[in-house]
Amino acid sequence: MERSTAILLVLAAYLVAMLAIGWNSRRSAATASSYYLGGRTLGPWVAALAANASSSSAWSLLGVSGFAYLQGMAALWLLPGCVGGFLINWILVAPRLRAQTGSSVTLTEFLAGPPGQRGRTAFVVFASVLTLLSLLTYIAAQMQAAGAAFVYSFEIPLWQGVIAGAALTVLYTLIGGYLAASRTDTVQGLLMVGVAVVVPIVGITALGGVDVLVAKVREVDGSFGDLFAGKTGLSAAAFALALCGIALGYPGQPHAVNKFMGMSDSASMRTARLVGIGWAMLLYPGMIVLGWLVRVQWPLAAGAHEDALFVASQNLLPPLVDGLVLAAVLAAIMSTVDGQMLVCASCVTHDLGLDHRADGVLARITVLAIGVGATLAAMVVPKNIFDHVLFAWAALGSAFGPLLLVRLFRGPIAPRWALASTATGGLLAIGGYYYPVLSSGFADRVLSWALALAVALVGAAHARRR
């Protein structure tokens, strides 16, 4: 059997399974509220794997391995950045957000507080617009990753690959909404972590063991073996802080934290926490090691570093298993994009109040429009999954993360202070991306987050004095 045929068979079986799950969930998405939050029925395993898969896009498989391929030992700073983010979410955010959400359907609604407060409308509009713009960038990056997967596997033009990956994701999200996304995310999360464990183990075994890998990594020219990628002084510190600062963005990702809002009251938070954190501790080290393996065994052309997983899979695995790796990449994409499209739809129809119907029709139209817009963007913007995802990640993380933490631990904040915090974090993150301070990633992931936290704390103190 030819490699492309074997991959196609595995991929077809996987896609049929995902659509079947979406179709099975359609009765649970009959109203707009259930379409967005699934009736708050998620169990611990589904909530954990869905939340993790939603916050771990193709960036986690292709971007992280590609970064490790380029930067070598410096990629280890991604571990406190990524695993640390899951610790923040599962220990600090998840239990409190589930308990305090009340009747709120979206993160914006929860942060805005009860209707009727002065400045609430301005906060909701700003938060919704920022969310839409950020997630459109994020989704476009995922569509690019889908295109790359199809191009590498079937040697088709990029635009065809982008359309193929986008069509499937939009379809099952349209059918089943939040529950379809959560249930498929569970399967996809298991597939992602399986690839992150199996492929590096097979690669290390084929190479001759861990000692051989370490020796070969040390032989790579340049700063590959340097923990700070050749930087010194303040630049080195800013570089490390920027990567560790990825952790700060996790509480601000609405497509991930809404899985905590959808957890059943009876679901075991302890079980969900163990599953969620354990998953992250397997996935990210595996993808870093995989990037190193490809660098020392199969050097890639300049600019092709984010193909590291595809190259390793093709050289190490039989075609049918290689097909599962492609499915895992699509899983990483779809598990993030479905939640993001639902958040975009909820911004338009629920937060901005543009739909007064209860049947979710406009929600589905919005999902379709966002999917089409992101797909078109994916075909015209330069391909760089790692940077595009971190741009949107930083904007959302700094805009909503500090405010959410203060809201959960210090109580309600007046909408005008919530707006000040969100605007400070979001706008400074965008500015820091285009005009980096000391190192790319420091201003947009760390400095903007810290300043937004300061504003939110002042707002909380002001509310307590009243």
WOGIHU-V250681 format. One record per pair of residues at least 4 apart in sequence whose C-alpha atoms are under 7 Angstrom apart, sorted by the first residue. I is the first residue (numbers start at 1). J is the second residue. If there is no record, write none. Layout:
I&J ; I&J
This chain:
1&5 ; 1&6 ; 2&6 ; 3&7 ; 3&319 ; 4&8 ; 4&153 ; 4&154 ; 5&9 ; 6&10 ; 6&319 ; 6&320 ; 6&323 ; 7&11 ; 7&319 ; 7&320 ; 7&322 ; 7&323 ; 8&12 ; 9&13 ; 10&14 ; 10&320 ; 10&323 ; 10&324 ; 11&15 ; 11&323 ; 11&327 ; 12&16 ; 13&17 ; 14&18 ; 14&327 ; 15&19 ; 16&20 ; 17&21 ; 18&22 ; 18&184 ; 19&23 ; 19&172 ; 20&24 ; 21&25 ; 21&180 ; 21&184 ; 22&26 ; 22&172 ; 22&175 ; 22&176 ; 22&180 ; 23&175 ; 23&176 ; 25&29 ; 25&176 ; 25&179 ; 25&180 ; 26&175 ; 26&176 ; 28&34 ; 28&38 ; 29&34 ; 29&35 ; 29&38 ; 29&176 ; 29&177 ; 30&34 ; 30&35 ; 30&359 ; 31&35 ; 31&358 ; 31&359 ; 31&360 ; 32&36 ; 32&358 ; 32&359 ; 32&360 ; 33&37 ; 33&105 ; 34&38 ; 34&39 ; 35&177 ; 35&178 ; 35&360 ; 36&177 ; 36&178 ; 36&342 ; 36&346 ; 37&105 ; 37&178 ; 37&262 ; 38&178 ; 38&179 ; 38&262 ; 40&262 ; 40&263 ; 40&264 ; 41&262 ; 41&263 ; 41&264 ; 42&46 ; 42&47 ; 42&262 ; 42&263 ; 42&264 ; 43&47 ; 43&263 ; 43&264 ; 43&267 ; 44&48 ; 44&267 ; 44&268 ; 44&269 ; 44&271 ; 44&272 ; 45&49 ; 45&272 ; 45&275 ; 46&50 ; 46&182 ; 46&183 ; 46&186 ; 47&51 ; 47&259 ; 47&260 ; 47&263 ; 47&272 ; 48&52 ; 48&272 ; 48&273 ; 48&275 ; 48&276 ; 49&53 ; 49&185 ; 49&186 ; 49&189 ; 49&276 ; 50&54 ; 50&182 ; 50&185 ; 50&186 ; 50&189 ; 50&259 ; 51&55 ; 51&256 ; 51&257 ; 51&259 ; 52&56 ; 52&276 ; 53&57 ; 53&185 ; 53&189 ; 53&332 ; 53&335 ; 53&336 ; 54&255 ; 54&256 ; 54&335 ; 54&336 ; 54&339 ; 55&256 ; 55&336 ; 56&60 ; 56&332 ; 56&336 ; 57&332 ; 57&333 ; 57&336 ; 58&62 ; 58&63 ; 58&142 ; 58&145 ; 58&329 ; 58&332 ; 58&333 ; 59&63 ; 59&64 ; 59&385 ; 59&386 ; 59&389 ; 60&64 ; 61&65 ; 61&287 ; 61&329 ; 62&66 ; 62&306 ; 62&307 ; 62&309 ; 63&67 ; 63&306 ; 63&385 ; 63&386 ; 64&68 ; 64&287 ; 64&288 ; 65&69 ; 65&287 ; 65&288 ; 65&290 ; 65&291 ; 65&306 ; 65&308 ; 65&309 ; 66&70 ; 66&291 ; 66&305 ; 66&306 ; 66&308 ; 67&71 ; 67&75 ; 68&72 ; 68&75 ; 68&288 ; 68&291 ; 68&292 ; 69&291 ; 69&292 ; 69&294 ; 69&295 ; 69&305 ; 70&305 ; 71&75 ; 71&224 ; 71&229 ; 72&224 ; 72&225 ; 72&292 ; 73&224 ; 73&225 ; 73&226 ; 73&227 ; 74&226 ; 74&227 ; 74&228 ; 74&229 ; 75&288 ; 77&81 ; 77&240 ; 77&243 ; 77&244 ; 78&82 ; 78&243 ; 78&244 ; 79&83 ; 79&284 ; 80&84 ; 80&244 ; 81&85 ; 81&243 ; 81&244 ; 81&245 ; 81&246 ; 81&247 ; 82&86 ; 82&246 ; 82&247 ; 83&87 ; 83&280 ; 83&281 ; 84&88 ; 84&247 ; 85&89 ; 85&247 ; 85&248 ; 85&250 ; 86&90 ; 86&277 ; 87&91 ; 87&277 ; 88&92 ; 88&93 ; 89&93 ; 89&94 ; 89&250 ; 89&251 ; 90&94 ; 90&273 ; 93&97 ; 93&251 ; 94&98 ; 94&260 ; 95&99 ; 95&269 ; 96&100 ; 96&408 ; 97&101 ; 97&260 ; 97&261 ; 97&408 ; 98&260 ; 98&261 ; 98&263 ; 101&110 ; 101&261 ; 104&109 ; 104&110 ; 105&109 ; 106&110 ; 107&111 ; 107&254 ; 107&258 ; 108&112 ; 108&124 ; 108&127 ; 109&113 ; 109&351 ; 111&404 ; 112&120 ; 112&123 ; 112&124 ; 112&415 ; 118&415 ; 119&123 ; 119&415 ; 119&416 ; 120&124 ; 120&415 ; 121&125 ; 122&126 ; 123&127 ; 123&415 ; 123&418 ; 123&419 ; 124&128 ; 124&351 ; 125&129 ; 125&352 ; 126&130 ; 127&131 ; 128&132 ; 128&347 ; 129&133 ; 130&134 ; 131&135 ; 131&396 ; 132&136 ; 132&344 ; 133&137 ; 134&138 ; 134&392 ; 134&395 ; 134&396 ; 135&139 ; 135&340 ; 135&392 ; 136&140 ; 136&374 ; 137&141 ; 137&388 ; 137&392 ; 138&142 ; 138&388 ; 138&389 ; 138&392 ; 139&143 ; 139&337 ; 139&374 ; 140&144 ; 140&374 ; 140&375 ; 140&377 ; 140&378 ; 141&145 ; 141&378 ; 141&385 ; 141&388 ; 141&389 ; 142&146 ; 142&333 ; 143&147 ; 143&162 ; 143&165 ; 143&166 ; 143&375 ; 143&378 ; 144&148 ; 144&162 ; 144&378 ; 144&383 ; 145&149 ; 145&385 ; 146&150 ; 146&161 ; 146&162 ; 146&165 ; 146&330 ; 146&333 ; 147&151 ; 147&158 ; 147&159 ; 147&161 ; 147&162 ; 147&165 ; 148&152 ; 148&158 ; 148&161 ; 149&153 ; 149&326 ; 150&154 ; 150&156 ; 150&161 ; 151&155 ; 151&156 ; 151&157 ; 151&158 ; 151&161 ; 156&160 ; 156&161 ; 157&161 ; 158&162 ; 159&163 ; 159&379 ; 160&164 ; 161&165 ; 162&166 ; 162&375 ; 163&167 ; 163&375 ; 164&168 ; 165&169 ; 166&170 ; 166&371 ; 166&375 ; 167&171 ; 168&172 ; 169&173 ; 169&334 ; 169&338 ; 170&174 ; 170&368 ; 170&371 ; 171&175 ; 172&176 ; 173&177 ; 173&180 ; 173&181 ; 173&338 ; 174&364 ; 174&367 ; 176&180 ; 177&181 ; 178&182 ; 179&183 ; 180&184 ; 181&185 ; 181&335 ; 181&338 ; 181&339 ; 182&186 ; 183&187 ; 184&188 ; 185&189 ; 185&335 ; 186&190 ; 187&191 ; 188&192 ; 188&328 ; 188&331 ; 188&332 ; 188&335 ; 189&193 ; 190&194 ; 191&195 ; 191&328 ; 192&196 ; 192&328 ; 192&331 ; 192&332 ; 193&197 ; 193&279 ; 193&282 ; 193&283 ; 194&198 ; 195&199 ; 195&325 ; 195&328 ; 196&200 ; 196&283 ; 196&286 ; 196&287 ; 197&201 ; 197&282 ; 197&283 ; 197&286 ; 198&202 ; 199&203 ; 199&313 ; 200&204 ; 200&286 ; 200&289 ; 200&290 ; 201&205 ; 202&206 ; 203&207 ; 203&293 ; 203&316 ; 204&208 ; 204&209 ; 204&210 ; 205&209 ; 207&212 ; 208&212 ; 209&213 ; 210&214 ; 211&215 ; 212&216 ; 213&217 ; 214&218 ; 215&219 ; 216&220 ; 216&296 ; 217&225 ; 217&292 ; 217&296 ; 218&225 ; 220&224 ; 223&229 ; 223&230 ; 224&229 ; 226&230 ; 228&236 ; 231&235 ; 231&236 ; 232&236 ; 233&237 ; 234&238 ; 235&239 ; 235&438 ; 235&439 ; 236&240 ; 237&241 ; 238&242 ; 238&438 ; 238&439 ; 238&442 ; 239&243 ; 239&439 ; 240&244 ; 241&245 ; 241&442 ; 242&246 ; 242&441 ; 242&442 ; 242&445 ; 242&446 ; 245&445 ; 245&446 ; 246&445 ; 248&397 ; 249&253 ; 249&393 ; 249&394 ; 249&397 ; 249&398 ; 249&401 ; 250&397 ; 251&257 ; 251&397 ; 251&401 ; 252&396 ; 252&397 ; 252&398 ; 252&399 ; 252&400 ; 252&401 ; 253&257 ; 253&396 ; 253&397 ; 254&258 ; 254&343 ; 255&339 ; 255&340 ; 255&343 ; 257&261 ; 258&262 ; 259&263 ; 263&267 ; 268&272 ; 269&273 ; 270&274 ; 271&275 ; 272&276 ; 273&277 ; 274&278 ; 275&279 ; 276&280 ; 277&281 ; 278&282 ; 279&283 ; 280&284 ; 281&285 ; 282&286 ; 283&287 ; 284&288 ; 285&289 ; 286&290 ; 287&291 ; 288&292 ; 289&293 ; 290&294 ; 291&295 ; 291&308 ; 292&296 ; 293&297 ; 294&298 ; 294&299 ; 294&308 ; 294&312 ; 295&299 ; 300&304 ; 300&305 ; 307&311 ; 308&312 ; 309&313 ; 310&314 ; 311&315 ; 312&316 ; 313&317 ; 313&322 ; 313&325 ; 314&322 ; 317&321 ; 317&322 ; 318&322 ; 319&323 ; 320&324 ; 321&325 ; 322&326 ; 323&327 ; 324&328 ; 325&329 ; 326&330 ; 327&331 ; 328&332 ; 329&333 ; 330&334 ; 331&335 ; 332&336 ; 333&337 ; 334&338 ; 335&339 ; 336&340 ; 337&341 ; 338&342 ; 339&343 ; 340&344 ; 341&345 ; 341&367 ; 341&370 ; 342&346 ; 342&367 ; 343&347 ; 344&348 ; 345&349 ; 345&363 ; 345&366 ; 345&367 ; 346&350 ; 346&351 ; 346&363 ; 347&351 ; 347&352 ; 348&352 ; 348&353 ; 348&354 ; 349&353 ; 349&354 ; 349&355 ; 349&362 ; 349&363 ; 350&354 ; 350&355 ; 355&362 ; 360&364 ; 361&365 ; 362&366 ; 363&367 ; 364&368 ; 365&369 ; 366&370 ; 367&371 ; 368&372 ; 369&373 ; 370&374 ; 371&375 ; 372&376 ; 373&377 ; 374&378 ; 375&379 ; 376&380 ; 377&381 ; 384&388 ; 385&389 ; 386&390 ; 387&391 ; 388&392 ; 389&393 ; 390&394 ; 391&395 ; 391&433 ; 392&396 ; 393&397 ; 394&398 ; 394&429 ; 394&444 ; 394&445 ; 395&399 ; 395&426 ; 395&429 ; 395&430 ; 396&400 ; 396&426 ; 397&401 ; 398&402 ; 398&425 ; 398&426 ; 398&429 ; 398&445 ; 398&448 ; 398&449 ; 398&452 ; 399&421 ; 399&422 ; 399&423 ; 399&425 ; 399&426 ; 400&404 ; 400&422 ; 401&405 ; 402&406 ; 402&449 ; 402&452 ; 402&453 ; 402&456 ; 403&407 ; 403&418 ; 403&421 ; 403&453 ; 403&456 ; 404&408 ; 405&409 ; 406&410 ; 406&456 ; 406&457 ; 407&411 ; 407&412 ; 407&413 ; 410&460 ; 411&460 ; 412&460 ; 413&417 ; 413&418 ; 413&459 ; 413&460 ; 413&463 ; 414&418 ; 414&459 ; 414&463 ; 415&419 ; 416&420 ; 417&421 ; 417&456 ; 417&459 ; 418&422 ; 418&456 ; 419&423 ; 420&424 ; 420&455 ; 421&425 ; 421&452 ; 421&455 ; 421&456 ; 422&426 ; 422&452 ; 423&427 ; 424&428 ; 424&452 ; 425&429 ; 425&448 ; 425&449 ; 425&451 ; 425&452 ; 426&430 ; 427&431 ; 428&432 ; 428&444 ; 428&448 ; 429&433 ; 429&443 ; 429&444 ; 429&445 ; 429&448 ; 430&434 ; 430&444 ; 431&435 ; 432&436 ; 432&437 ; 432&443 ; 432&444 ; 433&440 ; 433&441 ; 433&444 ; 436&440 ; 436&441 ; 436&443 ; 437&442 ; 437&443 ; 441&445 ; 442&446 ; 442&447 ; 443&447 ; 443&448 ; 444&448 ; 445&449 ; 446&450 ; 447&451 ; 448&452 ; 449&453 ; 450&454 ; 451&455 ; 452&456 ; 453&457 ; 454&458 ; 455&459 ; 456&460 ; 457&461 ; 458&462 ; 459&463 ; 460&464 ; 461&465 ; 462&466
